[in-house]
Amino acid sequence: MSDDNPEEAWSSLPPPREEEPSPEPRRGSMVLGILLGAVALYALYFGTTAGIAPDEGYKTFLAGPAAFIPIAVYLLVAIVLAVRPRTSRLGAGLLIGLGVFILVGGGICVMALSQMRGLR
């Protein structure tokens, strides 16, 4: 009886459980969504807004309020993908890509406007 440990018999800790298998990994890559989203938006806007200028006669369909239609569609698709569990990482990446597009695009716009101060 000297070999028995009385503390072991009266332990209040539950017995160790077997580890459960980890849940199925989510599909999609957040980095891919960021890169794909930002590059796609820049390609769309820099590729289609070349005709927006008073001397060009606004030859593009992205003049005025219509410039927000692609962003609205992009945002809708990104939200739908972010809500679905299978594509949540890709959707989150697309939403982050939209933020990158706005942040860097705003910087480019401010830089271009600051270069125009001598044209007054």
DSSP file (Angstrom, degrees, kcal/mol; ACC not computed):
  #  RESIDUE AA STRUCTURE BP1 BP2  ACC     N-H-->O    O-->H-N    N-H-->O    O-->H-N    TCO  KAPPA ALPHA  PHI   PSI    X-CA   Y-CA   Z-CA
    1    1 A M    >         0   0    0      0, 0.0     3,-0.6     0, 0.0     0, 0.0   0.000 360.0 360.0 360.0 -15.5    0.0    0.0    0.0
    2    2 A S  T 3   +     0   0    0      1,-0.2     0, 0.0     3,-0.1     0, 0.0   0.743 360.0  58.5 -71.3 -20.2    2.9    2.2    0.3
    3    3 A D  T 3  S+     0   0    0      2,-0.1    -1,-0.2     0, 0.0     2,-0.2   0.707  86.3  94.8 -80.6 -19.9    3.2    2.2   -3.5
    4    4 A D    <   -     0   0    0     -3,-0.6     3,-0.1     1,-0.0     0, 0.0  -0.467  68.5-143.5 -74.1 142.8   -0.3    3.6   -4.0
    5    5 A N    >>  -     0   0    0     -2,-0.2     4,-1.0     1,-0.1     3,-0.7  -0.923   7.1-163.8-106.8 110.2   -0.6    7.3   -4.5
    6    6 A P  H 3> S+     0   0    0      0, 0.0     4,-1.2     0, 0.0    -1,-0.1   0.787  87.3  60.8 -67.6 -25.6   -3.8    8.5   -2.8
    7    7 A E  H 34 S+     0   0    0      1,-0.2    -3,-0.0     2,-0.2    -2,-0.0   0.841  99.5  56.7 -68.7 -31.0   -3.8   11.8   -4.6
    8    8 A E  H X4 S+     0   0    0     -3,-0.7     3,-0.9     1,-0.2    -1,-0.2   0.873 105.5  50.0 -67.7 -36.4   -4.0   10.0   -7.9
    9    9 A A  H 3< S+     0   0    0     -4,-1.0    -1,-0.2     1,-0.2    -2,-0.2   0.815 113.7  44.8 -72.1 -30.5   -7.2    8.3   -6.9
   10   10 A W  T 3< S+     0   0    0     -4,-1.2    -1,-0.2     2,-0.0    -2,-0.2   0.090  78.3 142.6-103.4  23.0   -8.9   11.4   -5.8
   11   11 A S    <   -     0   0    0     -3,-0.9    -3,-0.1     1,-0.1    -4,-0.0  -0.437  39.7-156.7 -67.0 132.3   -8.0   13.7   -8.7
   12   12 A S        +     0   0    0     -2,-0.2    -1,-0.1     2,-0.1    -2,-0.0   0.486  61.6 105.7 -88.4  -3.2  -10.8   16.1   -9.7
   13   13 A L  S    S-     0   0    0      1,-0.1    -2,-0.1     3,-0.0     0, 0.0  -0.561  76.0-116.6 -77.7 139.2   -9.5   16.5  -13.3
   14   14 A P        -     0   0    0      0, 0.0     3,-0.1     0, 0.0    -1,-0.1  -0.348  40.2 -90.4 -69.8 156.8  -11.4   14.7  -16.0
   15   15 A P        -     0   0    0      0, 0.0     2,-0.0     0, 0.0     0, 0.0  -0.367  54.6 -91.1 -65.0 148.1   -9.6   12.0  -17.9
   16   16 A P        -     0   0    0      0, 0.0     2,-0.2     0, 0.0    -3,-0.0  -0.327  42.7-137.0 -63.6 139.8   -7.8   13.2  -21.1
   17   17 A R        -     0   0    0     -3,-0.1     2,-0.2     1,-0.1     3,-0.0  -0.615  19.7-104.7 -94.9 155.5   -9.9   13.1  -24.2
   18   18 A E        -     0   0    0     -2,-0.2     2,-0.2     1,-0.1    -1,-0.1  -0.577  46.0-102.4 -74.5 142.6   -8.8   12.0  -27.6
   19   19 A E        -     0   0    0     -2,-0.2    -1,-0.1     1,-0.1     3,-0.1  -0.446  33.0-129.0 -69.4 135.6   -8.2   14.9  -29.9
   20   20 A E        -     0   0    0     -2,-0.2    -1,-0.1     1,-0.1     2,-0.0  -0.557  32.7 -96.5 -80.3 148.3  -11.0   15.5  -32.4
   21   21 A P        -     0   0    0      0, 0.0    -1,-0.1     0, 0.0     3,-0.1  -0.374  47.0-103.2 -63.5 143.8   -9.9   15.8  -36.1
   22   22 A S        -     0   0    0      1,-0.1    -3,-0.0    -3,-0.1     0, 0.0  -0.336  43.7 -96.4 -66.7 148.8   -9.6   19.4  -37.2
   23   23 A P        -     0   0    0      0, 0.0    -1,-0.1     0, 0.0     3,-0.1  -0.174  54.6 -76.9 -62.7 161.2  -12.4   20.7  -39.3
   24   24 A E        -     0   0    0      1,-0.1     3,-0.1    -3,-0.1     0, 0.0  -0.352  57.1-109.0 -59.7 131.5  -12.1   20.7  -43.0
   25   25 A P        -     0   0    0      0, 0.0     2,-0.1     0, 0.0    -1,-0.1  -0.292  35.0-105.9 -64.5 147.9   -9.8   23.6  -44.1
   26   26 A R        -     0   0    0     -3,-0.1     2,-0.2     1,-0.1    60,-0.1  -0.435  33.2-126.4 -73.1 146.5  -11.4   26.5  -45.9
   27   27 A R        +     0   0    0     59,-0.7    62,-0.6    58,-0.2    63,-0.5  -0.549  65.7  48.7 -91.1 159.5  -10.9   26.8  -49.6
   28   28 A G  S    S-     0   0    0     -2,-0.2     2,-0.5    61,-0.2    61,-0.1   0.057  74.8-103.8  94.1 155.1   -9.6   29.8  -51.3
   29   29 A S     >  -     0   0    0      1,-0.1     4,-1.8    60,-0.1     5,-0.1  -0.959   9.8-153.4-119.8 131.0   -6.7   32.0  -50.7
   30   30 A M  H  > S+     0   0    0     -2,-0.5     4,-2.3     2,-0.2     5,-0.2   0.896  99.9  52.0 -68.0 -39.7   -6.9   35.4  -49.1
   31   31 A V  H  > S+     0   0    0      1,-0.2     4,-2.6     2,-0.2     5,-0.3   0.904 108.2  51.8 -63.8 -41.1   -3.7   36.6  -50.8
   32   32 A L  H  > S+     0   0    0      1,-0.2     4,-2.9     2,-0.2     5,-0.3   0.907 109.9  49.9 -61.5 -41.0   -5.1   35.5  -54.2
   33   33 A G  H  X S+     0   0    0     -4,-1.8     4,-2.5     2,-0.2     5,-0.3   0.900 110.6  49.2 -63.9 -41.2   -8.3   37.5  -53.5
   34   34 A I  H  X S+     0   0    0     -4,-2.3     4,-2.4     2,-0.2     5,-0.3   0.958 117.1  40.5 -63.0 -50.2   -6.3   40.6  -52.6
   35   35 A L  H  X S+     0   0    0     -4,-2.6     4,-2.3     1,-0.2     5,-0.3   0.933 118.0  46.8 -65.5 -46.3   -4.1   40.4  -55.7
   36   36 A L  H  X S+     0   0    0     -4,-2.9     4,-2.2    -5,-0.3     5,-0.2   0.919 115.4  46.4 -62.5 -44.1   -6.9   39.4  -58.0
   37   37 A G  H  X S+     0   0    0     -4,-2.5     4,-2.3    -5,-0.3     5,-0.2   0.948 115.0  43.0 -66.1 -50.1   -9.3   42.0  -56.7
   38   38 A A  H  X S+     0   0    0     -4,-2.4     4,-2.3    -5,-0.3     5,-0.2   0.924 117.2  46.4 -64.8 -43.9   -6.9   45.0  -56.7
   39   39 A V  H  X S+     0   0    0     -4,-2.3     4,-2.6    -5,-0.3    -1,-0.2   0.901 112.2  51.2 -65.8 -40.2   -5.4   44.1  -60.1
   40   40 A A  H  X S+     0   0    0     -4,-2.2     4,-2.3    -5,-0.3    -1,-0.2   0.914 111.6  46.9 -64.7 -42.1   -8.8   43.6  -61.7
   41   41 A L  H  X S+     0   0    0     -4,-2.3     4,-2.7     2,-0.2     5,-0.3   0.910 113.3  48.2 -67.3 -41.0  -10.2   46.9  -60.5
   42   42 A Y  H  X S+     0   0    0     -4,-2.3     4,-2.9    -5,-0.2     5,-0.5   0.920 112.1  49.5 -64.7 -41.5   -7.1   48.8  -61.6
   43   43 A A  H  X S+     0   0    0     -4,-2.6     4,-1.6    -5,-0.2    -2,-0.2   0.907 112.7  48.4 -62.4 -41.0   -7.3   47.1  -65.0
   44   44 A L  H  X S+     0   0    0     -4,-2.3     4,-1.6    -5,-0.2    -2,-0.2   0.954 118.9  36.7 -63.9 -50.2  -11.0   48.0  -65.3
   45   45 A Y  H  X S+     0   0    0     -4,-2.7     4,-1.4     2,-0.2    -2,-0.2   0.892 121.7  41.9 -77.7 -38.4  -10.6   51.6  -64.4
   46   46 A F  H  < S+     0   0    0     -4,-2.9    -1,-0.2    -5,-0.3    -3,-0.2   0.817 118.0  48.9 -75.9 -27.6   -7.3   52.4  -66.0
   47   47 A G  H  < S+     0   0    0     -4,-1.6    -2,-0.2    -5,-0.5    -1,-0.2   0.792 121.3  31.9 -79.0 -28.5   -8.3   50.5  -69.1
   48   48 A T  H  < S+     0   0    0     -4,-1.6     3,-0.4    -5,-0.2    14,-0.4   0.564 108.8  63.2-108.9  -9.5  -11.7   52.0  -69.6
   49   49 A T    ><  +     0   0    0     -4,-1.4     3,-1.5     1,-0.2    -1,-0.1   0.286  67.9 101.2-100.3  13.1  -11.3   55.5  -68.3
   50   50 A A  T 3  S+     0   0    0      1,-0.3    -1,-0.2    -4,-0.2    -2,-0.1   0.799  81.4  54.4 -64.8 -26.2   -8.8   56.7  -70.8
   51   51 A G  T 3  S+     0   0    0     -3,-0.4     8,-1.3     7,-0.1     2,-1.1   0.388  78.9 107.5 -89.2   4.3  -11.6   58.5  -72.7
   52   52 A I    <   +     0   0    0     -3,-1.5     3,-0.1     6,-0.2    -3,-0.0  -0.720  47.7 104.2 -87.7 101.9  -12.8   60.5  -69.7
   53   53 A A  S >>>S-     0   0    0     -2,-1.1     5,-1.3     1,-0.1     4,-1.1  -0.897  76.4-115.1-169.0 146.8  -11.7   64.0  -70.4
   54   54 A P  T 345S+     0   0    0      0, 0.0     3,-0.4     0, 0.0    -1,-0.1   0.874 117.9  49.1 -58.1 -37.1  -13.6   67.1  -71.6
   55   55 A D  T 345S+     0   0    0      1,-0.2    -3,-0.1     2,-0.1     0, 0.0   0.698 108.1  55.1 -77.1 -16.3  -11.6   67.2  -74.9
   56   56 A E  T <45S-     0   0    0     -3,-0.9    -1,-0.2    -5,-0.1    -4,-0.1   0.641 107.5-125.0 -87.3 -16.6  -12.3   63.5  -75.5
   57   57 A G  T  <5 -     0   0    0     -4,-1.1    -5,-0.1    -3,-0.4    -2,-0.1   0.739  52.5 -77.2  79.7  22.7  -16.1   64.0  -75.2
   58   58 A Y      < +     0   0    0     -5,-1.3    -6,-0.2    -7,-0.4    -1,-0.1   0.959  66.2 175.8  50.6  64.4  -16.5   61.4  -72.5
   59   59 A K        +     0   0    0     -8,-1.3     2,-0.3    -6,-0.1    -1,-0.1   0.347  47.8  84.3 -83.5   5.5  -16.2   58.4  -74.8
   60   60 A T  S >  S-     0   0    0     -9,-0.2     3,-0.5     1,-0.1   -11,-0.1  -0.755  77.3-130.2-111.1 156.8  -16.4   55.7  -72.1
   61   61 A F  T 3  S+     0   0    0     -2,-0.3    -1,-0.1     1,-0.2     2,-0.1   0.612  99.7  74.6 -77.0 -10.6  -19.3   54.1  -70.4
   62   62 A L  T 3   +     0   0    0    -14,-0.4     2,-0.4     5,-0.1    -1,-0.2  -0.131  67.9 124.4 -95.0  38.5  -17.7   54.8  -67.0
   63   63 A A  S X  S-     0   0    0     -3,-0.5     3,-1.1    -5,-0.1   -14,-0.0  -0.790  72.0 -18.0 -97.8 141.3  -18.5   58.6  -67.0
   64   64 A G  G >  S-     0   0    0     -2,-0.4     3,-1.7     1,-0.2     4,-0.2  -0.365 130.5  -8.5  69.8-142.6  -20.4   60.1  -64.2
   65   65 A P  G >  S+     0   0    0      0, 0.0     3,-1.8     0, 0.0     4,-0.3   0.712 122.0  75.8 -65.1 -20.1  -22.4   57.9  -61.8
   66   66 A A  G X  S+     0   0    0     -3,-1.1     3,-1.0     1,-0.3    -2,-0.2   0.665  77.4  77.0 -66.6 -13.6  -21.9   54.9  -64.0
   67   67 A A  G <  S+     0   0    0     -3,-1.7     4,-0.5     1,-0.2    -1,-0.3   0.720  89.9  56.3 -67.5 -19.7  -18.3   54.7  -62.7
   68   68 A F  G <> S+     0   0    0     -3,-1.8     4,-2.2    -4,-0.2    -1,-0.2   0.581  85.2  81.7 -88.6 -10.0  -19.8   53.2  -59.4
   69   69 A I  H <> S+     0   0    0     -3,-1.0     4,-2.4    -4,-0.3     5,-0.2   0.938  91.6  47.2 -63.6 -48.4  -21.6   50.3  -61.2
   70   70 A P  H  > S+     0   0    0      0, 0.0     4,-2.5     0, 0.0    -1,-0.2   0.887 113.1  49.5 -61.8 -36.1  -18.5   48.0  -61.4
   71   71 A I  H  > S+     0   0    0     -4,-0.5     4,-2.7     2,-0.2    -2,-0.2   0.894 110.4  50.6 -68.6 -38.0  -17.5   48.7  -57.8
   72   72 A A  H  X S+     0   0    0     -4,-2.2     4,-2.2     2,-0.2    -1,-0.2   0.913 113.1  45.3 -64.5 -42.4  -21.1   47.9  -56.7
   73   73 A V  H  X S+     0   0    0     -4,-2.4     4,-2.4     2,-0.2     5,-0.2   0.923 114.0  49.5 -66.1 -43.9  -21.1   44.6  -58.6
   74   74 A Y  H  X S+     0   0    0     -4,-2.5     4,-2.6    -5,-0.2    -2,-0.2   0.922 111.5  48.9 -59.1 -46.0  -17.6   43.8  -57.3
   75   75 A L  H  X S+     0   0    0     -4,-2.7     4,-2.3     2,-0.2    -1,-0.2   0.892 110.6  50.7 -63.1 -41.4  -18.7   44.5  -53.7
   76   76 A L  H  X S+     0   0    0     -4,-2.2     4,-2.2     2,-0.2    -2,-0.2   0.928 112.8  45.4 -62.5 -46.4  -21.8   42.4  -54.1
   77   77 A V  H  X S+     0   0    0     -4,-2.4     4,-2.4     1,-0.2    -2,-0.2   0.909 112.9  51.0 -64.1 -42.5  -19.8   39.4  -55.4
   78   78 A A  H  X S+     0   0    0     -4,-2.6     4,-2.1    -5,-0.2    -2,-0.2   0.890 110.8  48.3 -64.2 -39.6  -17.2   39.8  -52.7
   79   79 A I  H  X S+     0   0    0     -4,-2.3     4,-1.9     2,-0.2    -1,-0.2   0.915 110.8  50.3 -67.4 -42.8  -19.8   39.9  -49.9
   80   80 A V  H  X S+     0   0    0     -4,-2.2     4,-1.5     1,-0.2    -2,-0.2   0.923 113.5  45.8 -61.3 -43.7  -21.5   36.8  -51.3
   81   81 A L  H  < S+     0   0    0     -4,-2.4    10,-0.4     1,-0.2     6,-0.3   0.864 111.7  52.3 -67.1 -35.2  -18.2   34.9  -51.4
   82   82 A A  H  < S+     0   0    0     -4,-2.1    -1,-0.2     9,-0.3    -2,-0.2   0.808 108.1  51.3 -71.5 -28.9  -17.2   36.1  -47.9
   83   83 A V  H  < S+     0   0    0     -4,-1.9    -1,-0.2    -5,-0.1    -2,-0.2   0.844  92.5  83.4 -77.9 -34.1  -20.5   34.9  -46.4
   84   84 A R  S >< S-     0   0    0     -4,-1.5     3,-0.6    -5,-0.2     4,-0.3  -0.551  77.9-139.3 -72.4 130.5  -20.3   31.4  -47.8
   85   85 A P  G >  S+     0   0    0      0, 0.0     3,-0.7     0, 0.0     4,-0.3   0.840  98.4  54.5 -61.2 -34.5  -18.1   29.2  -45.6
   86   86 A R  G 3  S+     0   0    0      1,-0.2   -59,-0.7   -60,-0.1     3,-0.2   0.825 121.7  27.8 -70.5 -30.0  -16.3   27.4  -48.5
   87   87 A T  G <> S+     0   0    0     -3,-0.6     4,-2.5    -6,-0.3    -1,-0.2   0.106  84.0 115.5-117.9  21.2  -15.2   30.7  -50.2
   88   88 A S  H <> S+     0   0    0     -3,-0.7     4,-2.4    -4,-0.3     5,-0.2   0.857  76.6  51.3 -64.9 -35.2  -14.9   33.0  -47.2
   89   89 A R  H  > S+     0   0    0    -62,-0.6     4,-2.1    -4,-0.3    -1,-0.2   0.914 111.8  46.5 -69.5 -41.1  -11.2   33.4  -47.4
   90   90 A L  H  > S+     0   0    0    -63,-0.5     4,-2.3     2,-0.2    -2,-0.2   0.927 113.6  49.2 -64.4 -44.2  -11.4   34.4  -51.1
   91   91 A G  H  X S+     0   0    0     -4,-2.5     4,-2.1   -10,-0.4    -9,-0.3   0.895 110.4  50.2 -62.4 -40.4  -14.3   36.8  -50.4
   92   92 A A  H  X S+     0   0    0     -4,-2.4     4,-2.3     1,-0.2    -1,-0.2   0.896 110.0  51.5 -64.0 -39.3  -12.4   38.4  -47.5
   93   93 A G  H  X S+     0   0    0     -4,-2.1     4,-2.5     1,-0.2    -2,-0.2   0.890 108.1  51.4 -63.8 -39.0   -9.4   38.8  -49.8
   94   94 A L  H  X S+     0   0    0     -4,-2.3     4,-1.8     2,-0.2    -1,-0.2   0.894 109.7  49.8 -65.3 -38.8  -11.5   40.5  -52.4
   95   95 A L  H  X S+     0   0    0     -4,-2.1     4,-1.6     2,-0.2    -2,-0.2   0.905 112.0  47.4 -66.4 -40.1  -12.9   42.9  -49.8
   96   96 A I  H  X S+     0   0    0     -4,-2.3     4,-2.4     1,-0.2    -2,-0.2   0.889 108.8  56.2 -65.5 -38.0   -9.3   43.7  -48.7
   97   97 A G  H  X S+     0   0    0     -4,-2.5     4,-2.5     1,-0.2    -2,-0.2   0.859 103.7  53.7 -61.0 -36.2   -8.4   44.2  -52.4
   98   98 A L  H  X S+     0   0    0     -4,-1.8     4,-2.2     2,-0.2    -1,-0.2   0.901 108.7  49.4 -64.6 -40.0  -11.2   46.7  -52.7
   99   99 A G  H  X S+     0   0    0     -4,-1.6     4,-2.7     2,-0.2    -2,-0.2   0.904 110.7  49.4 -64.2 -41.0   -9.6   48.6  -49.7
  100  100 A V  H  X S+     0   0    0     -4,-2.4     4,-2.8     2,-0.2     5,-0.4   0.913 109.9  52.4 -62.7 -42.5   -6.2   48.4  -51.3
  101  101 A F  H  X S+     0   0    0     -4,-2.5     4,-2.2     1,-0.2     5,-0.2   0.917 113.2  43.3 -58.9 -45.3   -7.7   49.7  -54.6
  102  102 A I  H  X S+     0   0    0     -4,-2.2     4,-2.3     2,-0.2    -2,-0.2   0.922 116.3  47.2 -68.7 -43.9   -9.3   52.7  -52.8
  103  103 A L  H  X S+     0   0    0     -4,-2.7     4,-1.7     2,-0.2    -2,-0.2   0.952 120.0  36.1 -64.6 -51.1   -6.2   53.5  -50.7
  104  104 A V  H  X S+     0   0    0     -4,-2.8     4,-2.4     2,-0.2    -1,-0.2   0.891 117.5  53.0 -71.5 -39.0   -3.6   53.3  -53.5
  105  105 A G  H  X S+     0   0    0     -4,-2.2     4,-2.4    -5,-0.4    -2,-0.2   0.884 108.1  51.1 -63.4 -38.2   -6.0   54.8  -56.0
  106  106 A G  H  X S+     0   0    0     -4,-2.3     4,-2.6    -5,-0.2    -1,-0.2   0.892 109.6  50.7 -64.7 -38.9   -6.7   57.8  -53.7
  107  107 A G  H  X S+     0   0    0     -4,-1.7     4,-2.3     2,-0.2    -2,-0.2   0.906 110.8  48.1 -64.0 -41.6   -2.9   58.3  -53.3
  108  108 A I  H  X S+     0   0    0     -4,-2.4     4,-2.4     2,-0.2    -2,-0.2   0.903 112.3  50.0 -64.6 -40.7   -2.4   58.2  -57.1
  109  109 A C  H  X S+     0   0    0     -4,-2.4     4,-2.5     2,-0.2    -2,-0.2   0.926 111.2  47.5 -65.0 -45.0   -5.3   60.7  -57.5
  110  110 A V  H  X S+     0   0    0     -4,-2.6     4,-2.2     1,-0.2    -1,-0.2   0.899 111.8  51.5 -63.0 -39.9   -3.9   63.1  -54.9
  111  111 A M  H  X S+     0   0    0     -4,-2.3     4,-1.2     2,-0.2    -1,-0.2   0.923 111.0  47.3 -62.9 -43.5   -0.5   62.9  -56.5
  112  112 A A  H  X S+     0   0    0     -4,-2.4     4,-0.7     1,-0.2    -2,-0.2   0.898 112.6  49.3 -65.6 -39.7   -1.9   63.7  -59.9
  113  113 A L  H >< S+     0   0    0     -4,-2.5     3,-0.6     1,-0.2    -1,-0.2   0.859 107.6  54.1 -68.5 -34.0   -3.9   66.6  -58.6
  114  114 A S  H >< S+     0   0    0     -4,-2.2     3,-0.7     1,-0.2    -1,-0.2   0.780 104.8  55.0 -71.6 -24.0   -0.9   68.0  -56.7
  115  115 A Q  H >< S+     0   0    0     -4,-1.2     3,-0.5     1,-0.2    -1,-0.2   0.688 100.4  62.2 -76.5 -18.8    1.1   68.0  -60.0
  116  116 A M  G X< S+     0   0    0     -4,-0.7     3,-2.0    -3,-0.6     4,-0.2   0.435  70.3  98.2 -88.0  -0.5   -1.7   70.1  -61.7
  117  117 A R  G X  S+     0   0    0     -3,-0.7     3,-0.8     1,-0.3    -1,-0.2   0.778  79.1  58.0 -63.1 -24.4   -1.3   73.2  -59.4
  118  118 A G  G <  S+     0   0    0     -3,-0.5    -1,-0.3     1,-0.2    -2,-0.1   0.576  91.8  71.3 -79.7  -8.4    0.9   74.9  -62.1
  119  119 A L  G <         0   0    0     -3,-2.0    -1,-0.2     1,-0.2    -2,-0.2   0.490 360.0 360.0 -85.9  -2.6   -1.9   74.6  -64.7
  120  120 A R    <         0   0    0     -3,-0.8    -1,-0.2    -4,-0.2    -2,-0.1   0.486 360.0 360.0 -67.7 360.0   -4.1   77.2  -63.1
